[in-house]
Amino acid sequence: MGKDTEESLQLLFQENPQKGCEALFRQYYAALCSHSVRLVYSREVAEDIVSEVFCRFWSDRVYESVTTSFVAYLYQAVRNRSYNYLRWELQKSRQSTDPQQLSVVDYQPSPAEMVQFDELQRKIEQTIEQLPSQCKRVFLLSRFENRKYQEIADELQISIKTVETHISKALSTLRLVLKDEGLLFLIVLFSC
């Protein structure tokens, strides 16, 4: 999404939040569903996840507190909700192998799991924030707005090779942080 589009969305939200949310939904629902499908491997589940994220975005007036772009926030929220769903599914499969019991298990992460996840998420966000500004911007456009390298290169007026270099640098930095945490497997999620 271009800078102009984000600015016009922000103006629309200031004038009429309902129309802003509707425009955001119309423009990004399909892309957000595709993003979630790559994580949960189910179109129906992905559509539910994206619908829940938009519902919360509107009903809890989350749009009033978004400090980054709306689209970046939504991609992050969909990614987090998708990961929560995967954790829930994993927990369900560990708790029971009886198909009838699987449908009634309502997994809630333990407080310790929630704290651990929040700390990890904070550490990842801090690492991304500490990247050089151009590197951070390229990485966010690629991983959180799901932009193609060519689109990023065109928008920022840089070469595709420079985009690749920035992505590589960001991933290397994240690898170091996650390696220290013993969480190298998460790099697979960022590398896709």
C-alpha positions in Angstrom: 0.0 0.0 0.0 1.3 3.4 -0.9 1.9 6.3 1.5 -0.9 8.2 -0.2 -3.4 5.4 0.3 -2.5 5.2 4.0 -2.9 8.9 4.4 -6.2 8.9 2.6 -7.4 6.1 4.9 -6.3 8.0 8.0 -8.2 11.1 6.8 -11.3 9.0 6.1 -11.1 7.6 9.6 -10.8 11.1 11.1 -13.9 12.2 9.1 -16.0 9.1 9.4 -14.5 6.0 11.2 -17.3 3.7 10.0 -16.6 4.5 6.3 -12.9 4.3 7.0 -13.3 0.8 8.4 -15.5 -0.2 5.5 -13.0 1.0 3.0 -10.2 -0.8 4.8 -12.2 -4.0 4.9 -13.1 -3.8 1.2 -9.6 -3.1 0.2 -7.7 -5.6 2.4 -10.0 -8.4 3.5 -9.0 -10.8 0.6 -5.2 -10.1 1.1 -5.5 -10.6 4.9 -7.3 -13.9 4.3 -4.6 -15.0 2.0 -2.0 -14.1 4.6 -3.8 -16.1 7.2 -4.3 -19.1 4.9 -0.5 -19.4 4.5 -0.3 -19.9 8.3 -3.4 -22.0 9.2 -3.9 -23.8 5.9 -7.7 -23.4 6.0 -9.7 -20.8 4.0 -12.6 -21.0 6.4 -10.5 -20.6 9.5 -8.6 -17.7 7.9 -11.8 -15.9 7.0 -13.0 -16.3 10.6 -9.7 -15.0 11.9 -9.8 -11.9 9.6 -13.4 -11.3 10.4 -12.7 -11.4 14.1 -9.7 -9.0 13.7 -11.9 -6.5 11.8 -14.7 -6.9 14.3 -12.4 -6.1 17.2 -10.7 -3.3 15.2 -14.1 -1.7 14.9 -16.0 -2.6 18.1 -13.1 -1.9 20.4 -12.1 1.3 18.5 -8.6 -0.1 18.0 -8.2 2.3 15.1 -7.9 5.2 17.5 -4.8 3.8 19.1 -2.9 2.5 16.0 0.4 4.3 15.8 1.8 2.6 12.7 -0.2 2.2 9.5 -3.7 0.5 9.7 -2.6 -2.1 7.2 0.6 -3.0 9.1 -1.5 -3.3 12.3 -4.0 -5.5 10.6 -1.4 -7.8 9.2 0.2 -8.1 12.6 -3.1 -8.8 14.3 -4.1 -11.4 11.7 -0.6 -13.1 12.1 -0.9 -13.1 15.9 -4.5 -14.4 15.8 -3.4 -17.1 13.3 -0.5 -18.2 15.6 -2.9 -18.3 18.6 -5.2 -20.5 16.6 -2.3 -22.8 15.8 -1.2 -23.0 19.4 -4.8 -23.7 20.4 -5.0 -26.5 17.8 -1.7 -28.0 19.0 -2.9 -27.9 22.6 -6.2 -29.5 21.6 -4.4 -32.4 19.9 -2.2 -32.9 22.9 -5.1 -33.0 25.3 -7.3 -35.5 23.5 -7.3 -37.9 20.7 -11.1 -38.5 21.0 -12.7 -36.5 18.1 -15.8 -35.9 20.1 -13.8 -34.3 22.9 -11.8 -32.2 20.5 -14.8 -30.1 19.5 -15.5 -29.1 23.1 -12.0 -28.4 24.3 -11.7 -24.6 24.8 -8.1 -23.9 25.1 -7.0 -20.8 27.1 -3.2 -20.2 27.3 -1.9 -20.2 30.8 -0.7 -16.9 32.3 2.9 -18.1 32.0 2.4 -18.9 28.2 0.8 -15.5 27.7 3.7 -13.7 29.4 6.2 -15.7 27.5 4.5 -15.0 24.2 4.2 -11.3 25.1 7.9 -11.1 26.0 8.9 -12.8 22.7 6.6 -10.5 20.7 8.0 -7.4 22.5 11.6 -8.6 21.8 10.9 -9.1 18.1 9.2 -5.7 17.9 12.1 -4.0 19.7 14.6 -5.7 17.4 12.6 -4.5 14.3 12.5 -1.0 15.8 16.3 -0.9 16.2 16.9 -1.7 12.6 18.2 1.2 10.4 15.2 3.2 9.2 15.4 2.1 5.6 16.0 -1.5 6.5 13.0 -1.4 8.9 10.8 0.1 6.4 11.6 -2.5 3.7 11.2 -5.3 6.2 7.8 -4.0 7.4 6.5 -3.5 3.9 7.6 -7.1 3.0 6.6 -9.0 6.1 3.7 -7.0 7.6 2.1 -5.5 4.5 2.9 -8.5 2.3 4.4 -6.4 -0.5 6.4 -7.9 -3.3 10.1 -6.9 -3.6 9.4 -5.0 -6.9 6.6 -3.0 -5.3 8.9 -2.0 -2.4 11.7 -1.1 -4.8 9.3 1.1 -6.9 7.8 2.8 -3.9 11.1 3.6 -2.2 12.9 4.2 -5.5 15.6 1.6 -4.7 16.8 -1.4 -6.6 15.4 -4.9 -6.0 18.9 -6.0 -4.9 18.9 -3.3 -2.2 15.5 -4.6 -1.1 16.9 -8.1 -0.9 19.9 -6.8 1.1 17.7 -5.0 3.6 15.5 -8.1 4.1 18.6 -10.3 4.5 20.0 -7.9 7.1 16.7 -7.8 9.1 16.4 -11.6 9.0 20.0 -12.0 10.2 19.4 -9.6 13.1 16.2 -11.5 14.0 18.0 -14.8 13.8 20.6 -13.6 16.3 17.9 -12.5 18.8 15.8 -15.6 18.4 18.9 -17.9 18.6 19.7 -16.3 22.0 16.2 -17.2 23.0 16.5 -20.7 21.7 13.7 -20.0 19.2 15.4 -20.4 15.9 12.4 -22.2 14.5 10.5 -18.9 14.5 12.8 -17.6 11.8 11.0 -20.0 9.4 7.9 -17.9 10.0 9.7 -14.6 9.1 11.5 -16.1 6.2 8.3 -17.1 4.3 
